Amino acid sequence: RGRRAEALALCRARRREQDPVRLAMLGALADLPPGSWDAGHLPDLEAIVRDLLAAADLSHATAAAAQRLLWRLAPTPHQGFAIRLLVEVAVNRGGLERPPGGVMQSPAVAEAVDAAMAATLRGWMAQSEHGRVLEVARALGRYLHRANGTRAAIVEVARTATHSWWARPALETIRTGGDPRWYSEVIEGLLKADPSWGTQQPVLDFLSATRQDLLGPFLGQIAHQGRFHDGKVRVIPSFTRATHGRWTPAQQAVWGRGLEELLDHPPDGKRDTPTRQRAVASLSQLELYASPRLEAVATDTDEAVRDAALRALGRLDDGHGVPLLVVALGDARASVAIYALRRAVLGMAPGDAMRLLESAPMTRVTVAKEVLRLVGDIGGDAALAWLIGLDPTTLHRDVRIARLRGLWAFPEHAV
């Protein structure tokens, strides 16, 4: 620490070095503890930064090292000095780097940076420099909601940016800005100004989880026109989080009927398999809407969709898909139906489950093996008696092994 002035003098004397040398010097200064600088060092630090900005070969990495040095000084008593120079570097280089570690640690620093950047932000907004405004908002991080000027600017970017690749990141930055109520208000305002925002995945997930009162018009029954959609067709949404349990029965029914439309092929072509598979999976998750279409799709000619429907029938809470799965055990769908049946059977009362399994066809080896394993998992006297009563001489070798596997559940019994 006693040689800080000497280090600064060394850096100043080499202001005309090539950029890699300046990068090494600035990086070393930025790594020093910010509390090691006192007021007497500030003129030299400012001169070093200004020499950087005057260099024709100044690289992005070296400018970023200078900003890192100033960010680290910002929470110290030299805050005014650090932020003044930080803004000068940001204006000169056309962007503000995030704080070290990407995390803004102090609300006071965030507010000071916002105040110092106010005029620059207005200029960038007037020039539609939305990417630069986005960088400032991201730098403020979780204290963005306390930075009035940047807060207003980033909302304006989300609302008016010509290109959606600025609007969507702006909305995500608002989401992480530290105030969920503000984010909710922004979403509500965007939807009023442009309903096509309701076709965007982050908005849909937020409405599904938090603002079900706004969700109704965006479940697929209306074709919204705006920045994100031309309004020519209705969009049946998907959701990345299973928050349907927070919806009303009417909302689940509206979305369920829309999903059923995706199971049908349009008049002028064939709907792709992944879309139909996703519709099947989503229908099986609705607790308050029992779709009759799942059973019909379980006989679809598209085997991928058919198998998805069989698996979905095994996930239904009320077990109404079980009879169809039992029927499927006797045909070409057996290899999928038997594993789908496992989930449903294990959720039933032991007596009902045993009666169901006793009626299952045992002609297919795969089915017979899984039935025997399931009987062992169900347990109880009836299951043990049934396993013992089977004639091993009539069973396939692999089925006999599965029978032994089922008996593992009864080690306390003499067989």
N, C-alpha and C positions, 0 to 999 in steps of 0.2 A: 504493500500500500504506500510505502514511502517513495516509490518510484513511478507513481501515476503520472505526475507532470512530465517526467522524462519519456514515458510511453506515448503520451499525447504529442509531445514535441517530435518524437521519431515519426509518428504518423503524418504530422503536418509537413515535415521535411520531405516526405516521399509522396506528396500529392500528385506527382506526375508519373508515378509508376503505372505499369500496365494493370488492367482490371483484375487479373487473378491475384496480384499482390494486394491491391486495395481490398479485395474480398477477404483475404486472410486477415488483414489488419482489423477490418470492421467486425468480422466474425469473432475475433479474439476480444475486442472491446465489448461486444454485446454479451459475451459469456461471463464477463466480470460481474460480481455482485453489484446490483444497482445502488446499494447504499454506500459503495466505496467512492462515489463522486460527490464533491461538495461544490458550493457556488463558484469557487475559484476555477474549477475545471470547465465550467459551462462555455466560456468564450472559445476555448480550444475545441471542444466537442462540436460547437456550432460551425466553426471554421472548417473542420474535417468534413462535416456533412455538406456544407456549401461547395467545398472542393470536389466532392463526389458528383454533385449535380452539374458541375461545370465540365465534367469529363465527357468527351465525345464517345468514348467506348464503354460507358457505364452499362453494366449488364443488369438484368432483372434480379439475379441472385445477390449482387452487391447492394442494390437499392433495398432489397428485402432485408439484408443484414442491418442496414442503417435503420430501417423501420423497427426491426426487432430491438435494437439498442434503445430507441426512443420509447417503444411500448413498455420496456422494462423500467424506464425512468418515470413513466407516467404516474404510477401510484406513490412516488416519493414526494418530498417537499418541492421538487423541481417540476411539478406537474405542468404548470403554465408554459415553461420553456419546452418541455418534451412534446406537448400537444401542438404548440405553434409550429415547431419544426416538422412534426409528423404530418401535419396537414400540408405543409409546404412540399414535402417529398411526395405525398400522395397526389397533389395537383400536378407536380412536375412529371411524375411517372404515369399519371392517368389511372391510378387505382390505389386502394388502401389494403395493405396486407392484414391478415388476421393477427391477433395477439399471439405471443408464444404459446404453443400448446393448443391453439385454436379456441381458447376459453377466455372470455372477458371476466376478470375477477372482481372488479369494483364498479358499482353503479355510479359513483362520482366520476370516474374516468369516462364511462360511457356517456354521461350527460355532458361532460366537458368536450369530448370529441364531437358529439352531435352539435353543440353550439359553435364550435370552431369550423365545422364542415358545412354550416348552414348555407352560406353564399355559394360555395362550390356545388353543393347538391342542387340548388336551384338552377345553376348554370348547366349541370349535367342533364337535369330533367328537361330543360328547354331544348337541349341538343339531342334528346332521346338517347342519351348514353345510359341505358337501363342496366347494362352489365356492371358499370362502375357504381351505380347506386346500390345494386345488389351486393357488391363487395363490402360497401360500408355497413349495410344492414347486417350482413353475416359477421362482420368483425365485432359488432356490438353484442351479438349472441343473445343470451338470456335476459339482458337488460335493454333490449331493443324497445320494449314497451314503454320505457322511461325516457326515451330519446325522441322528443316530440317532432323535430324536423325530419329525421330519418324515418320515423314511424309513418308520418304522413306521406313521405316520398315513396316508400316501398308499397304502401296501399295503392297509391296512384299507378305504380308500375303494374301491379296485379290487375288493376281496373282498366287501364288504357293501353298497355303495351301492344303494339301491332303484332308482334310475333309471340305465339304461345310459349315458345321456349324461354321467354323471360317471365311471362305471367305465372307459369307453374312453379318455377323455383322461388319467385317472390312470395307466393302463397305458402310454400314450405318454410321459408325463412320467417314469415309471420307466425306460423305454427310453433316454431321453436323460440319465439321472441319473449317467452317468460310470462305471458298472461293469457290463459285459456279463454277468459271472457272476451278479451279483445279479439282473439281468433274467431270466436263464435259470431261476434258482431260483424267482422269482416266477411265471413262466409255468407251471412244473411244479406248484407248489402250487395255482394257480388251476384247472388242469385236473383235479387230484385232487378238489378241492372241488366243482367245477361243470364237467362235461365239455362243456357247451354253449359254453364259451369257445372250444372248438375249431372253432366255426362262424364266428369273427370273423376278418376278413382279416389284421390285423396278427399275430395268433397263428399263423394258417396259414402266412403268409410266413416267420415266424421258424422254425417247425418244419421247413418245407421246406428252408431254407437252413442251419440250424444244429443242430436237434435231431431228426434223422430217426428216432431211437430212440423218440420219442413220437408220430410222425406216423401210424402204422398205423391206429388207431381213427378217424381223422378224414378218411379218404379217400372217404367216402360210403357205406360199407356198414352204418353204425349210425345210428339216429335218436336223437340226444342230447336229453335234456330238461333244462331249467334256465332260468336267467335270460334267455338269448338265444334259446331255441327251445323250442317246445312238445312236441317229440319225436314228433309225429304222422307226419311224413314224413322220409325221409332227405335230407340236403343233399349234393349232389355239389359239392365245392368248386372254386373257381377260384383261380389264383395270379397275383399281379401281377408276379412275377419268375420267369424261366425257370431254376429251380434243380433241375429234375427229374433232371439228370445226377448228382446226389448221392444219389439214391434207389437202393434195391435193385431188381432186376428184378421181384420179387414186388410191391413197392409200386407200381411203374409199371403192372403188370398189373391190380392192384385198381382203381387210379384210371382206367385205360383202359377197363375194363369198365363202370365207372360213367358215364364220358363217352359210351359207346355207348348207354346207356339214354336219355341226353338226346337222341339222334338220333331216337328213336321218339316218336310221339305217344301221350299217355296215353289210356286207354280212354274217359275222360269228357270229352275235349276235344282241342284242338290246341296243341302246344307252339309258343311264339313263335320267330320266325326268328332274332333275335339270340342266343338261348340255343343254338340248334342250330349257328349259325355259330361261336360260341365253342368249342363242343365239338369241332367239326371242326378248328379251329386248334390246340387243345390236343392232340388226338390226333396231329397231324402232328409235334408237338415231342417225342414220346416216343421216345427212342433205343432202348429195350430192349423195346418192345412194339409190334409191327406189327399194327395193327387192320385186319381184313378189311372193316370197315364203310365205310372211306373210298371204296373202289371202288364199293360199292353206292350210296352217297349221291351219287356223281358222276352218277347218272341220276335224281336226285330230281326230283319235279314242282315243287318250290319252287326257282325259278331262282337265288335269292340263295344258298341253301344248296348247290345243285348247283355253282355257280361257286366257292364257297368250297372245296368238296371238290376241284375240279379244280386250284385253286391249291395246295392242300395236297399233292396228289399230286406236284406238281413240286418240293416241298421235301423229299421223303423221301430219306434218305441212300442207301439201297440201290438206288434206281432202279426198284423193282418197280411204281411207278405209271406208268412211261413207256409201256408197251404200250397201256394204256387211253387215255392222252393222244393217242397216235397215232391210235387208232380215232376219238376225238372230233374229230379234224381233218376228218373227212368229214361231219359233221352240224352241227346248229345250235349246238353247243358250241365250234365251231372258234375263234371270236374270242377266247375265254378260254383254251382249251387250248393254243393256239400260244404264248402268252406264258408260261404255266405250264411249257411244255416247254423254253423257253429255259434256265431255271435247271438243269434236269436234264441237258440235252444238254451244256452247257458244263462239267459235272462229269464227263463220260464220256471214255473214251479216244477220240482223234480218229478212228480207224478205225471203232469202234462207232457213234460219232455220225454219221459220214458215211453208213454203211449205213442207219441209222434215217431220216435226212433224205431220202435218195434214194427211200425207199419212201413218203414222205409225199404225200398227195394235193395236187395243185397247181391244182385247179379253182377254189378260192376265192382271190380276190385278196389278202385279208388274210393268209391262210396262206402263199401263195406268196411274198409280199414278205418275211415274217419268216423263212421257210426260206432264202431267198437271203442275207439278212443274217447268219443263223447260220452258213451255210457259209463266208462270208467271215471271221467271227470264229474259226471252228475252224482255218482256214488249212491249209497243206500242199499238196503236189502234187496229191493226189486232189481236194481242194476246188477248186483252180484249174482242173484239167482239166474238172471237172463244170460249172463256171460258164461256161467257154469253149464247151463243147459244146452249150449250150442254143441253140435256134434263136430269135433275137429276134423273127422275124416271127410266131411263134405265141404270143407273150407279150403280156399287157395292158400298156398304156403305163406304168402305175404299177409293174408288175412289172419292166419293162425298167430303170426308174430304180433299183429295188432291186438288180437285178443289177449295175449300175454301182457302187452303194454297196458290194456285196460284193467287187468287184474293187479297191476302195481298199486292201485288205489286201496287195496284191501289186504295189507300185509298182516293184519291181526287175525285173519280168517284162515282156517285150514281148508285147503281145496283138494 
